[in-house]
Amino acid sequence: MEEPLLSGEFGEKEKHEWSSYQYVGRTGTVHGTAPSSIEPEVSVEEIRSASAFSDPYPPSIHAALISSPEPDPKEQAVAFQGGYGGGVGGNTLNEIGRQILDEVEIRELLIDHVGHRCCWGSRPARRWKISTVEDCNVYVGTLETFIEERDTAKETEPYHGAKFDGKDQGPELGAWELDLRSEFPLLFVPHKATRAKIPHSEAIEKCSGCEGRGEIACPTCNAGQEPGLYKENQMTQCPACYGRGLIAHRDGSDTLCVTCSGKGKLPCATCGSHGHLKCAKCQGQGSLLTRNVAVVKWTTLSTRKVSATSGAGSVPDEVFHRARGVQLCNTQAYQCTPAYFADSFLLNKFSSDVIADRSPVPPTARVICERHMISVVPVTRVTMAHRNRSFSFYIIGLSREVYIKGYPSQFCWGLCPCLNWLRI
């Protein structure tokens, strides 16, 4: 039978011992908490206060974006990882993460889980025999790549004759030469976007919509005419009297058409028979003020992997990613390298697989920083049996959430909204 990845007791003594088994990267290591609770030490205040650096971003965030985009190999410091039998008490990696549950606690967790589902019966949870309890702890690995993407776009607006910032004021800067420290977000935010005007990029152009005239031919009474070529006083037939100027009645009498005042024709409803309209693109100015803007996006690309034994293979990976576990390593660098555990080839290979599956970076983006984490999530698989029937469920994470699929006592046959609680 396949052995669980991790087993053994995990008490206060082991927690204290485990504090020496860590990386000492840029942000240090946090233990016993979910990865989402970690706050990066390189904050927006640190970036905004780095006015002494010649580059827009200081080297402390692992990416000199302007003059030296290459990574600094010294940015990630790695400490030796403890091995088997090392340290006080000889605690090893295999003793981390196991949750000790007795039969009373197991039944209470299952009964509470079943109680939140209106069409599930509690009899199997209360009466069926607990036949097996096994550890199926899993490793959860993540690699977060925080990138900054810059691209350029062109903006136009009507030019009203004011002064503008053109190339005569100085050389136009490139998108990656802009200093955007005031806009820089906290590292590893999911997404943030901003737009910034590129200095000395403004210029005056003739409006292409009206050829610089400020007006266009009326599309109703001068359809298809070029700018400047139109006819005035174009009239349309009155729809009320059909051009007669009179309204015929059933008794044979006629009355004056009040719509056209007896003229039988009406001015163009679009332009008032002027034959032209003010150009909407330049608002009648004939000229446009154009400028280049930098479109900047900060994004965190995530790679997630789960390493589990066959006993936990039926549980979706999303359940493990949501669960709280024990953090084994947390490193931050310009480009993270695989973690090294002196006593676990499996963890070393798992870390290498996570790093190798790094998300691709768009060609218009540059890497700011990466964060690599590996956690062990305690998982207990419980099998309950009654006569010739049995079912299994899982107690997952430090918060002891229950995951079950195929509970034997359901009365809604999959049609009840209560199944939404499964969060599969």
N, C-alpha and C positions, 0 to 999 in steps of 0.2 A: 504493500500500500504506500502511496506517495506521502512523504513526510511534509508537514507544514513548514513554511519558510522560516518562521520564527516561533519560538515557544519559550516557556519559562515564566517565572514570576516577575512582576514589575512593581516594586515598592519604592518607598522614599529613599532607601539606601541605594537602590539601583539608579534612581533619578539623579542623586548626587554624584554617583560614580560616572554616569553618562555625560555629565557636564564637561569632562575632560576629553571627550571623544567627539571632535568637531573640526570644522574648518574655521580659520580666522580670516575670512575675506573682508571686503570693504565694509559690509554691514554687520559682520558678526553673525552669531547663530542664536536662534530662539527655539526653545524646546517646549514640547507639551502644548502647543497652540496650533491652530489652523494656519496654513500659509497666508490666508487673506488678512490675518491680523498683524502681519509684520509691516512696520513702517520703515521706509528707507531712510538712511542717515543723510544721504545727499539730497537735501531739500531745495525747494525753490528759493528760499532765503539765501542759502549758500551760493547758488548760482547768481542771483541778482547782486550779491555783495562782492562778487569777484571782479571788481573794477581794475585791479592791478594787473590783470592778464591782458596780453595784446590780442589774443584770440577772443571771439565772442563767448566761447564756453571754456571754463577752466579745465586743466587736465584731470582734476579730481573726479570728473564724471566719465572718465575713460575714453574720451573722444575729442581730440582737437580737430574741429570740423573744417577749419579753413586751411591752415598751413600744413598740418600733419595728420591726415586721416588714419594713419596706420596705428594699430594698437600698441600700447606700452606693455611689454611682456612682464614688467615688474608690478603691474597693478593688482594681480591676483596672488595673494600670499597664501600658501597652503601649509598647514601644520600636519605633522605625522599623526596617523590615526592609530588608536590603540589596537592591540591584538588579543588573541585568545590567552587567557590566564594573566593578562597584564593588569596592574593596578590592585587596589585593595579589594580583597574578597574574590578576585579572579572572575569578575563578571564579564560576560561576553555579549556579542551582538545577539546571539540567540535567546538571551534572557530579556530582551526588550519587547514590550508591546502586548504581552499576554494579559487578557482580562480574566480574572478569577470570578466565576459566577456559580452559585449553588442552584439547586433545583427551584427553590422558592423564588429567587430573583428572576430566573429564566421564565417561570410561569407568570410572574407579575408583569414582566415586560411584554410577553405575548398577549396576556389578557387585556392589558391597557391598549395595545395596538389593535386588537380585535374589537374592543369596545368603541372605537371611533368609526366603525363601519356598521351602518344601520342594519344590513342584511346578513351579517356574519354571526353564526352561532358561537357561543363561548364554550360549549361542551367539550370539543376536542382540546382546547387550550387548558381546560380544568381537569379533565378526566384521563386523557390519553397518556400513555406511559412515555417518559423520556428514555429512548433507547440508546442514543449516542450523543456525546458532546465532544466536538473536535475543534482544534484551532486551525483556521484557514487564513491566517494573517496575510496581508498583501502589501506590496510596495507601490507607492504612488510617486512618480517622478514628473517634474515639470521643468520646462525651460522657457523663461519669458525673455523675449528680445524687444527692448524698447527702442523704437526707431523714430527718426525725424525725417519727414518727406517734404521736399520743397519743389515746387513747380511754378512756372510763371503763366500769367494770363493777362489779357488786355482789357482795359476798361475804357469806355467812352462816355462823354457827357456833353451837352451843348456848351459851346464856348461863348461867353458873354463879354469878352474883351478884357478880363482881368489878367494880372500878371500870372505867369506860369513858371514852373521849375523845369526848364529845358536843359539840353546838353551844354548850353553856353554857361550854365551855372557850375559845371563840374562834370567829371566822368560818371557815366551811369554804372551803378554797382550791380554785381551779379546777385542772384538769389541767395547763394551761400555766403555772401559777404555781409549780409544784413545782421545787425546785432539785435537779437530778439530775446535777450535775457529777461526782459520785463514780462514777456509772455510765456516763459518756460514753465511747464506744469511740474507737479510732483512726478518723480520717476515712477514708471509702470502704471500710469493711469490708463484706463482702457482706450480713451480717445479724446483728443482735443484738436480743434482746428482754428486757424486765424488767417487773416489777410493783412498784408503790409504793403504800403506803397513803396516802390523802388525809387530812391532819390534820383533826380535829374533825368527822368525818363518821359516827362511830359512833352507833347508836341501838338501843333495845330494841323488839322487835316480838313480838306474840303469834304462836306457831307456827301456821301455817295448816294443817298436817297433822293436828293433834289439837285445834284450837280452844283451845289453851292448857291442856288437861287433862293433857298428858304421856303419855296412853295412847290407843290406838285399838282399835276392836272387832276381834276375831279374824277374819281373812278366811276361816277354815275353818269354824268352828262358829257364827259370827255374821256371815256374809257379808251385805254390804249395809247393815249397821247404822251409824248415825251415832255419832260419838265420845260416850261416856257412856251410850249405849243398847245394852246387851248382856245376855245371859243367862249365868249361871254354871252349872257342872256339866253342860254339854252333853256327851252321850256319843255315840260312834259304834259301829256294829255290828262285832263281831269278825270279821275276814276269815278266820280259821282255822276257826271252828266255825259261821259264818254266824248267830251270835246264839243258838245252842242251848246253849252252855256245855259241850257234850259232843262228842267226836270219834267218829264211827261207823266201825267196822271191817268187813271183809268177812265175818267169821264171825258178824256180828250183834251183837257186843258193843260197848259204849260205854265210853269213858274220859273222865276230866275234861280239859277243854281247858286246857293249861298257859299258853296265850297270854293268856287273859282270866281265868284262875283259876276257870273255871266260871260267870262272871257273864254271858257273852254280849255284853258291851259293854266298850268301852275309852275312856279319857279322850282328849280331843282331843290329837293329837300335836303341834299347833302351839302351843297355849297352856296345855296341861295342864288344860283345862276351866275355866280362870279366866274365860274369856270376853273377855279383853282382852290386849293386848301393849303393851310400852313403845314409845313413838313413836321411830322411828329418826332422824327429822329433828332433833328437839330433844333426843334421848337422855333423854326423860322429864322434862325441865326445864319444858316448857310455854312457854318464851320463847327467842327467837333474838337474837343479837347481830349486827347488820348493819353493814357499812361499805362505803364507796366506795373503789375502788382505780383507779389510773391504769395502763393497759396501754400500755407504751411500746415502740416498735419503731424501730430504726435500720436503714435499707436503702439500698443503692446501686442506683439505676436506671441501666441502661446503654443507650446508643444506639450502634450500630456500623454503619459503612458502608464499602464498598470501591469504589474507582474504578480500573478496570482497562481495558486495551485489549482488543480482540477476541481477541488472541493468547492471553490468559490467561483468557478468558471461561468456559472449560470447567472451571476449577478451582473447587471450592466455596469460598465466602467463609470458612468455618470454618478452612480451611487457612491462609489469610492472617492471620487473627486469632491463630492459634497461633504464627505465625512471628516471629522476631526481625528487627527492621528498624532503620533510622536515624530517630531522632525529630527531626522538623522543628520542632514547637512543643509546649509543655506549659504551659498557663495554668490558674490556679486563682482563682476569684472567687465571690462570692455568686451571680451569674448571668453565665455566660460569654457573650461576644459573638464573632462570627466572627473568625477570624484574618485578618491582612492581610499579604500578600506582594506587595511592590512589583513583582516581575518575573513574577508568575504569576497570570493571571486564572483559570485552571483550579483552582488551589489555593484561591483566594478563594471561588469558587463552591462547591467541594466542602466547604469549612469551613462556609459558610452553609447548605448542605443538611443537614449533620450537626446543626447548632444548631437548624434549623427542625424537625427530626424529634425534638425533645426528648420524652422520656417524660412522659406526664401524671402529675401529682402528685395523690394522693388528697385529698379535701376535708378529712380529719382530719389531714393532714400539712403540714409546713412545710419549705422548703428550707434546709439548713444551708450547703451549699457545692457548687460544681460544678468539674469538671476537664475540660478539653478538650485532646485530644492528636491530632496528625497525624503519622504516620510513613510513610516510604517503605520498602517491602519489596523488596529485589532479587529479581527473577525472571528466570531464563534458560530459554527454551524451546529444546529440542534436538529436532531431527527426524533420525531414522535410517532409512535405506532399503536395500533389498536386492532387486534385480531389480524386480518390479512391486509390491512390498510396502513399507510404511513405517509408522512409528509415532512418536509424540511423547511426551516427558516433560518435567517441569519441575524445575528446581533452585531452591529457594525459601528466601529469608531468609539472614541472616548465618551461620546454622548449616548452611546448604546441605543442607536436607532435600529428598529426592526424592519427587515425586508423579507417579504414572503410573497410567493406566487404559487397559486394552486392550493389555497386553503380548502380543506375538505368540506367545510360546513358553510356553503354559500347558497342563498335562496333567490338571488336575482338573476342567475345564469348570465352574468356579464352585462345586463341591461341597466343596472342601477347606477346613478351618478356617484354612488359612494366609492366606486372603483377609482375615481379620480385621486383618491388619497394615496394610491400606489406610487404616483410620481415616477413612473417607469420612463 
